[in-house]
Amino acid sequence: MDEPIVVVTTGGTIDKVYFDARSEFEVGASVVGELLKEAHVHCAYRLVEVMRKDSLDITGDDRALIVSTVAQCPERRIVVTHGTDTMADTAAALAHLGGKTIVLTGALSPARFAKSDATFNVGMAFATVQTMEPGVYLVMNGQVFHAGAVRKDTEKNRFVPS
């Protein structure tokens, strides 16, 4: 049997919850496991929650923790869910890790919303991590980018080659 895919969750919009009383979003528990169940994913996977942060709040120490967590995973196929604002920075920080296929993804709207890109992006990340050669990739909205060669275009609200 194939080794499991590890899903490292860090928070970000994909896991945000809306609180009416405060009229703001807050990162909640990860919904990635639920998305995978709803999609009838049958390949083996395990979830590792590292943090629940908006990516704008991720510090250098947080990024080092993400890198360390991924480096210590014995599995070679890893999906990282991450907020989109600094996802490219974390992808670049992971780029020196060899021998693993690492795919970062997230969402532009919370997975809990009816019209979210989260399910598609997670599905694409699962396909990418199983088919690409070792390296670090960022997958968003139907595109696969190499780490260090992508940035978020905030005006267009999408990722573009850098």
N, C-alpha and C positions, 0 to 999 in steps of 0.2 A: 504494500500500500504506500502511496505517496506520503511524504511528510506533510504535516499540516501547514497551512498558511497562518502566519501570526498577524493579527490586526492590533496595532498599537494605537490607542486613542489618546488624543491630547486636548480635545475640546473643539472650539471653533463654532462657526455658524451651523454646521451640520447637526450639532447637539444642543443648539439654543432652544430655550423655552421662553414663551412670552408670559409675563406676569401683568395682568390687567391693573392690579392695585398700584403698581409702580410705573406702568406704561413704558417698560423697557425689557430688553432681552437679557437673559442670564444663561450661562452654559450649565446644562443639566447632565444627568447620567447619559452615557452614550446609548444611542439607538441603533448602532451598527449591527449588533446581534439580531435585533428585531428585523432590520432590513434584509439580512441574509436569510432569516427564517421565512419571511414573506416571499422572497425570491426563490425559495426551495433549493437553496445551495446545498449540495450533497458532498462536496469535497470537505476534507477535514480542515478545521480552523480552530484557533484559540484566540481569545481576546485578552489584551493586556492594557489596562487603563493606567496611563502615566500621570495625567493631570486633566483638569477641566478648566481650560483657560481660553479666552479670546486670544487669537494669535498676536494682537497688538500688545498684549500684556506678557507675552513670553519673553523672559530675560535670557541673557547669555548662559546663566546657570541652568535654566529650564531647557534650553537648546542642548546643552551638554548632557543633561539627563536623558533627553530623547535619543541622542547619539549613543550614549552608553547603554541604554536599554536595548536598542536595535543591535548594537555590537555584541551584546551578551546573549542574544537569542541564538540557540543552537540551530534553528531552522534557517534555511537559505532564502525563503520567500516571505517577504514582509510587506504589509500594507500599513501605511500610517495615515490616520485621519487627522486633519489639521485645519486650522483657520486659514482662509485664503490670503489675508493681508501679508503674512510673513512666511507663507508656505515655501516660496522659492528660496528664502534664506535658509530654512531648515533643510531643504533638499540639497543645497550647496554644502551645508555642514556635514551631511551624510555621505557626500560624494567620494570621500577617501576610503570608505569601507569597501573592501574587496570581497569577492566570492558570494555576494548576496544580490538578489534582485529585490529592490526596495522601490515601492510605488507610493507616492503621496497623493492624497485626494481630499476633497472637502465638498462644500456646497456654497452656493451663492444665496440660498435661502434655507431656513431650517428644515430638516428632514420631517419634522412634525407638521409642516405645511402641506396642503394637498398638492400644490403645484411647485414642488421642490425638485431640483436637479440631483439631490442626494442619492436616490436609489440608482439612477443611471450611472453616476460617477463611481459609486462603490462597485457596481457590477463591472464597469469598465476596468477599474483598478484590479479586481479579481482576475479578469481575463488577461490583463497586461502582466501581472506578476507571474502568471503561469506560462506565458509565451515568450517573454523577452529574455535576452541574455543578462547575466549579472551586470548590475549598474543601478543607478538611481534615476527614477523617472517621476514626473509630475503628470497626473492625468486629470483633466477637467473638460467637461462638456464636449466629449467626442474627440479630443486631441491628446496625443502623448508627446510630452516634451522631455528632453534630457536635462538633468540637473545642471545648473550653471548656464543654461541657454534659454531661460524663460523668465518672464516677469509678468506681474499683474498690471494690466492697463486699467487704472481706476476710472478713467473717463468712459471707456467702453464696457467696463465691468466684465472683463474676460482676460484670459491669459494669452500672451503673444510671445513669439520668439524674441530673445533679447540680443 
